[in-house]
Amino acid sequence: MKRLRVAAVQMTFAPTLGGNLGKIRSALSESSRRKADAVLFPECATTGYGYDFSALRPGEIRDSLAAVAELARHHRTNVLVGTPLFAGKRLYNALVVFDRKGRAVHAYAKCQLTDLDRRVFTPGDAVALFSIDGVAATAIICHERRYPELVRLAAMAGARIVFHPNAGLDELGVSKTKRNGADGIDARAFENGIFYVFANSVGPQGGGRWSAGDSKIVAPDRTRLALADNVGESVIIADLELAKATGEYAAESLVHPRFLSSHWRRMLGEIRLRARSSLRRFGLEGRF
Protein backbone atom coordinates (compact mmCIF):
# COMPACT_ATOMS: atom_id res chain seq x y z
CA MET A 1 0.00 0.00 0.00
CA LYS A 2 1.36 3.42 -0.93
CA ARG A 3 2.19 6.53 1.04
CA LEU A 4 0.55 9.89 0.29
CA ARG A 5 2.03 13.22 1.37
CA VAL A 6 -0.75 15.72 2.14
CA ALA A 7 -0.72 19.40 3.03
CA ALA A 8 -3.29 21.50 4.87
CA VAL A 9 -3.10 25.25 4.27
CA GLN A 10 -4.07 27.60 7.11
CA MET A 11 -5.09 31.01 5.74
CA THR A 12 -6.07 34.46 6.88
CA PHE A 13 -8.43 35.51 4.10
CA ALA A 14 -7.73 38.53 1.93
CA PRO A 15 -10.64 40.90 1.12
CA THR A 16 -10.47 40.22 -2.64
CA LEU A 17 -10.46 37.21 -4.95
CA GLY A 18 -7.11 38.36 -6.34
CA GLY A 19 -5.64 38.57 -2.86
CA ASN A 20 -6.80 35.07 -1.98
CA LEU A 21 -5.52 33.72 -5.28
CA GLY A 22 -2.12 35.15 -4.39
CA LYS A 23 -2.19 33.29 -1.08
CA ILE A 24 -3.23 30.08 -2.83
CA ARG A 25 -0.40 30.50 -5.33
CA SER A 26 2.16 31.04 -2.56
CA ALA A 27 0.94 28.06 -0.51
CA LEU A 28 1.02 25.79 -3.56
CA SER A 29 4.58 26.84 -4.33
CA GLU A 30 5.62 25.95 -0.79
CA SER A 31 3.68 22.68 -0.85
CA SER A 32 5.29 21.75 -4.16
CA ARG A 33 8.79 22.45 -2.78
CA ARG A 34 7.94 20.11 0.09
CA LYS A 35 6.71 17.50 -2.40
CA ALA A 36 3.07 17.34 -1.31
CA ASP A 37 0.87 15.02 -3.37
CA ALA A 38 -2.38 16.75 -2.36
CA VAL A 39 -3.06 20.20 -0.90
CA LEU A 40 -6.23 21.19 0.97
CA PHE A 41 -7.35 24.82 1.33
CA PRO A 42 -10.01 26.17 3.73
CA GLU A 43 -13.72 26.68 3.13
CA CYS A 44 -14.38 29.53 0.66
CA ALA A 45 -10.64 29.99 0.13
CA THR A 46 -11.17 31.69 -3.23
CA THR A 47 -13.25 34.50 -1.71
CA GLY A 48 -12.97 34.31 2.07
CA TYR A 49 -16.00 33.42 4.13
CA GLY A 50 -16.77 37.04 5.03
CA TYR A 51 -17.15 38.04 1.38
CA ASP A 52 -20.24 39.91 0.13
CA PHE A 53 -21.61 36.94 -1.79
CA SER A 54 -24.55 38.96 -3.13
CA ALA A 55 -22.04 40.84 -5.27
CA LEU A 56 -20.31 37.71 -6.55
CA ARG A 57 -20.66 36.86 -10.24
CA PRO A 58 -20.30 33.42 -11.89
CA GLY A 59 -17.57 34.67 -14.19
CA GLU A 60 -15.41 35.71 -11.24
CA ILE A 61 -15.56 32.22 -9.77
CA ARG A 62 -14.89 30.61 -13.15
CA ASP A 63 -11.79 32.76 -13.61
CA SER A 64 -10.55 32.03 -10.10
CA LEU A 65 -11.03 28.28 -10.50
CA ALA A 66 -9.35 28.36 -13.90
CA ALA A 67 -6.33 29.94 -12.23
CA VAL A 68 -6.31 27.27 -9.50
CA ALA A 69 -6.57 24.56 -12.18
CA GLU A 70 -3.53 26.02 -13.93
CA LEU A 71 -1.60 26.07 -10.65
CA ALA A 72 -2.47 22.41 -10.04
CA ARG A 73 -1.23 21.57 -13.54
CA HIS A 74 1.91 23.66 -13.15
CA HIS A 75 2.89 22.08 -9.83
CA ARG A 76 1.63 18.60 -10.80
CA THR A 77 -0.26 18.48 -7.51
CA ASN A 78 -3.78 17.47 -6.52
CA VAL A 79 -5.56 20.56 -5.19
CA LEU A 80 -8.73 20.70 -3.10
CA VAL A 81 -10.06 24.23 -2.79
CA GLY A 82 -13.05 25.60 -0.91
CA THR A 83 -15.07 27.97 -3.06
CA PRO A 84 -18.55 29.34 -3.68
CA LEU A 85 -19.95 27.62 -6.75
CA PHE A 86 -22.90 28.51 -8.96
CA ALA A 87 -25.37 26.06 -10.48
CA GLY A 88 -27.67 28.24 -12.52
CA LYS A 89 -28.72 31.11 -10.26
CA ARG A 90 -28.16 29.15 -7.07
CA LEU A 91 -24.99 29.54 -5.05
CA TYR A 92 -23.41 26.64 -3.12
CA ASN A 93 -20.68 26.44 -0.50
CA ALA A 94 -18.45 23.92 -2.24
CA LEU A 95 -15.16 22.09 -2.54
CA VAL A 96 -13.63 21.51 -5.98
CA VAL A 97 -10.99 18.83 -6.47
CA PHE A 98 -8.35 19.16 -9.22
CA ASP A 99 -5.97 16.38 -10.23
CA ARG A 100 -2.29 16.72 -11.11
CA LYS A 101 -3.17 17.68 -14.70
CA GLY A 102 -5.38 20.54 -13.52
CA ARG A 103 -8.59 18.71 -14.39
CA ALA A 104 -11.63 19.12 -12.15
CA VAL A 105 -12.50 15.62 -10.94
CA HIS A 106 -15.12 16.26 -8.25
CA ALA A 107 -17.30 18.98 -6.78
CA TYR A 108 -19.02 18.69 -3.41
CA ALA A 109 -21.56 21.13 -1.99
CA LYS A 110 -22.08 21.54 1.75
CA CYS A 111 -25.33 19.85 2.78
CA GLN A 112 -25.70 20.92 6.39
CA LEU A 113 -25.72 24.70 6.48
CA THR A 114 -25.29 27.17 9.32
CA ASP A 115 -27.63 30.11 9.80
CA LEU A 116 -25.07 32.35 8.06
CA ASP A 117 -24.81 29.88 5.16
CA ARG A 118 -28.56 29.83 4.66
CA ARG A 119 -28.63 33.55 3.92
CA VAL A 120 -26.87 32.99 0.60
CA PHE A 121 -26.16 29.30 -0.02
CA THR A 122 -28.35 26.40 -1.20
CA PRO A 123 -27.75 23.05 0.54
CA GLY A 124 -26.07 20.30 -1.46
CA ASP A 125 -27.61 16.86 -1.92
CA ALA A 126 -24.77 14.36 -2.12
CA VAL A 127 -22.01 12.64 -0.15
CA ALA A 128 -18.49 13.37 -1.39
CA LEU A 129 -16.62 10.44 -2.94
CA PHE A 130 -13.60 10.84 -5.21
CA SER A 131 -10.06 9.60 -5.81
CA ILE A 132 -6.66 11.16 -5.06
CA ASP A 133 -3.90 9.30 -6.92
CA GLY A 134 -6.06 6.18 -6.82
CA VAL A 135 -6.93 6.50 -3.12
CA ALA A 136 -10.64 6.80 -2.34
CA ALA A 137 -11.43 9.93 -0.34
CA THR A 138 -14.32 12.04 0.90
CA ALA A 139 -14.92 15.56 2.18
CA ILE A 140 -17.10 17.50 4.56
CA ILE A 141 -17.20 21.28 4.99
CA CYS A 142 -16.93 23.20 8.28
CA HIS A 143 -20.14 22.73 10.34
CA GLU A 144 -20.62 19.24 8.88
CA ARG A 145 -18.21 17.75 11.43
CA ARG A 146 -21.36 17.50 13.57
CA TYR A 147 -22.93 15.03 11.15
CA PRO A 148 -20.91 11.79 11.44
CA GLU A 149 -23.04 9.96 8.89
CA LEU A 150 -21.47 12.00 6.08
CA VAL A 151 -18.07 10.51 6.89
CA ARG A 152 -19.35 7.06 7.86
CA LEU A 153 -21.24 6.50 4.63
CA ALA A 154 -18.23 7.52 2.54
CA ALA A 155 -15.96 5.26 4.59
CA MET A 156 -18.40 2.41 4.03
CA ALA A 157 -18.09 3.18 0.30
CA GLY A 158 -14.29 2.82 0.54
CA ALA A 159 -12.98 6.29 1.46
CA ARG A 160 -9.72 6.17 3.42
CA ILE A 161 -9.10 9.92 3.82
CA VAL A 162 -11.52 12.68 4.78
CA PHE A 163 -10.63 16.23 3.74
CA HIS A 164 -12.27 18.93 5.85
CA PRO A 165 -12.03 22.58 4.73
CA ASN A 166 -13.15 24.98 7.47
CA ALA A 167 -13.60 28.71 8.03
CA GLY A 168 -14.04 29.54 11.69
CA LEU A 169 -16.25 32.56 12.29
CA ASP A 170 -16.85 33.24 15.97
CA GLU A 171 -16.65 35.94 18.57
CA LEU A 172 -13.16 35.96 20.05
CA GLY A 173 -14.23 34.36 23.33
CA VAL A 174 -15.89 31.47 21.53
CA SER A 175 -12.93 31.11 19.17
CA LYS A 176 -10.55 30.71 22.12
CA THR A 177 -12.59 27.80 23.47
CA LYS A 178 -12.07 25.96 20.18
CA ARG A 179 -8.28 26.07 20.35
CA ASN A 180 -6.20 22.95 20.83
CA GLY A 181 -8.91 20.84 19.64
CA ALA A 182 -11.78 19.00 21.32
CA ASP A 183 -13.59 19.18 18.01
CA GLY A 184 -14.61 15.64 17.09
CA ILE A 185 -11.88 15.22 14.48
CA ASP A 186 -9.96 12.56 16.40
CA ALA A 187 -13.18 10.62 16.95
CA ARG A 188 -14.12 10.67 13.25
CA ALA A 189 -10.67 9.35 12.30
CA PHE A 190 -10.76 6.58 14.91
CA GLU A 191 -14.33 5.36 14.53
CA ASN A 192 -13.97 5.02 10.75
CA GLY A 193 -10.33 3.86 10.58
CA ILE A 194 -9.33 6.67 8.18
CA PHE A 195 -6.99 9.67 7.97
CA TYR A 196 -8.39 13.15 8.64
CA VAL A 197 -7.03 16.33 7.00
CA PHE A 198 -8.36 19.62 8.41
CA ALA A 199 -7.54 23.05 6.92
CA ASN A 200 -8.88 26.10 8.75
CA SER A 201 -8.74 29.86 8.46
CA VAL A 202 -7.00 31.73 11.28
CA GLY A 203 -7.15 35.07 13.07
CA PRO A 204 -9.48 38.03 12.51
CA GLN A 205 -12.14 37.42 9.88
CA GLY A 206 -13.80 40.85 9.86
CA GLY A 207 -16.88 42.12 11.64
CA GLY A 208 -15.45 41.25 15.05
CA ARG A 209 -15.24 37.57 14.14
CA TRP A 210 -12.26 35.23 14.59
CA SER A 211 -11.05 31.82 13.54
CA ALA A 212 -9.12 29.50 15.83
CA GLY A 213 -6.72 28.01 13.29
CA ASP A 214 -5.55 24.69 14.74
CA SER A 215 -5.37 23.01 11.32
CA LYS A 216 -4.32 19.39 11.73
CA ILE A 217 -3.71 16.02 10.15
CA VAL A 218 -4.81 13.02 12.21
CA ALA A 219 -4.11 9.30 11.80
CA PRO A 220 -6.70 6.51 12.27
CA ASP A 221 -5.29 5.79 15.74
CA ARG A 222 -5.88 9.47 16.69
CA THR A 223 -2.18 10.37 16.49
CA ARG A 224 -1.77 14.01 15.42
CA LEU A 225 0.68 13.86 12.57
CA ALA A 226 0.79 17.64 12.12
CA LEU A 227 -0.73 20.59 13.98
CA ALA A 228 -0.73 24.29 13.11
CA ASP A 229 -0.77 27.06 15.69
CA ASN A 230 -3.64 29.42 16.51
CA VAL A 231 -1.91 32.59 15.38
CA GLY A 232 -0.78 32.72 11.78
CA GLU A 233 -0.80 31.31 8.30
CA SER A 234 1.07 28.08 7.69
CA VAL A 235 1.30 24.94 5.58
CA ILE A 236 1.39 21.70 7.55
CA ILE A 237 2.40 18.45 5.89
CA ALA A 238 2.30 14.77 6.82
CA ASP A 239 2.96 11.45 5.16
CA LEU A 240 -0.05 9.14 5.30
CA GLU A 241 0.86 5.46 5.58
CA LEU A 242 -2.25 4.25 3.83
CA ALA A 243 -1.99 0.67 5.08
CA LYS A 244 -3.05 2.08 8.45
CA ALA A 245 -6.35 3.33 7.00
CA THR A 246 -8.17 0.01 7.13
CA GLY A 247 -11.72 1.37 7.33
CA GLU A 248 -12.45 -1.80 9.29
CA TYR A 249 -15.15 -0.44 11.59
CA ALA A 250 -17.04 1.10 8.69
CA ALA A 251 -16.75 -2.16 6.74
CA GLU A 252 -18.09 -4.16 9.67
CA SER A 253 -21.18 -1.95 9.72
CA LEU A 254 -22.06 -3.39 6.30
CA VAL A 255 -22.35 -6.87 7.84
CA HIS A 256 -24.03 -6.41 11.21
CA PRO A 257 -26.79 -5.92 12.08
CA ARG A 258 -27.79 -8.04 9.09
CA PHE A 259 -31.21 -6.47 8.61
CA LEU A 260 -29.49 -3.20 7.67
CA SER A 261 -27.02 -4.64 5.14
CA SER A 262 -29.23 -4.41 2.08
CA HIS A 263 -30.29 -0.87 3.01
CA TRP A 264 -26.67 0.27 3.40
CA ARG A 265 -25.71 -1.20 0.04
CA ARG A 266 -28.56 0.54 -1.75
CA MET A 267 -27.51 3.83 -0.19
CA LEU A 268 -23.88 3.31 -1.21
CA GLY A 269 -24.97 2.68 -4.79
CA GLU A 270 -26.80 6.02 -4.82
CA ILE A 271 -23.79 7.77 -3.29
CA ARG A 272 -21.49 6.43 -6.01
CA LEU A 273 -23.97 7.38 -8.72
CA ARG A 274 -24.25 10.96 -7.49
CA ALA A 275 -20.48 11.23 -7.12
CA ARG A 276 -20.02 10.36 -10.79
CA SER A 277 -22.28 13.24 -11.84
CA SER A 278 -20.91 15.88 -9.44
CA LEU A 279 -19.15 17.97 -12.10
CA ARG A 280 -22.14 17.97 -14.42
CA ARG A 281 -24.40 19.35 -11.69
CA PHE A 282 -22.20 22.43 -11.44
CA GLY A 283 -21.37 22.85 -15.10
CA LEU A 284 -17.71 21.90 -14.53
CA GLU A 285 -17.53 18.81 -16.71
CA GLY A 286 -14.79 19.34 -19.29
CA ARG A 287 -14.37 23.00 -18.32
CA PHE A 288 -10.89 22.77 -16.81
HELIX and SHEET records of a PDB file:
HELIX    1   1 LEU A   17  ARG A   33  1                                  17    
HELIX    2   2 PHE A   53  ALA A   55  5                                   3    
HELIX    3   3 PRO A   58  HIS A   75  1                                  18    
HELIX    4   4 ASP A  115  ARG A  118  1                                   4    
HELIX    5   5 CYS A  142  ARG A  146  5                                   5    
HELIX    6   6 PRO A  148  MET A  156  1                                   9    
HELIX    7   7 LEU A  172  THR A  177  1                                   6    
HELIX    8   8 ILE A  185  ASN A  192  1                                   8    
HELIX    9   9 LEU A  242  LYS A  244  5                                   3    
HELIX   10  10 GLU A  248  SER A  253  1                                   6    
HELIX   11  11 ARG A  258  ARG A  276  1                                  19    
HELIX   12  12 SER A  278  ARG A  281  1                                   4    
SHEET    1   A 6 ALA A 104  ALA A 109  0                                        
SHEET    2   A 6 ARG A  90  PHE A  98 -1                                        
SHEET    3   A 6 ASN A  78  ALA A  87 -1                                        
SHEET    4   A 6 ALA A  38  LEU A  40  1                                        
SHEET    5   A 6 ARG A   3  GLN A  10  1                                        
SHEET    6   A 6 SER A 234  GLU A 241 -1                                        
SHEET    1   B 6 PHE A 130  ILE A 132  0                                        
SHEET    2   B 6 VAL A 135  ALA A 139 -1                                        
SHEET    3   B 6 ILE A 161  PRO A 165  1                                        
SHEET    4   B 6 PHE A 195  ALA A 199  1                                        
SHEET    5   B 6 LYS A 216  VAL A 218 -1                                        
SHEET    6   B 6 ARG A 224  LEU A 227 -1                                        
SHEET    1   C 2 VAL A 202  GLY A 206  0                                        
SHEET    2   C 2 ARG A 209  ALA A 212 -1                                        
END                                                                             
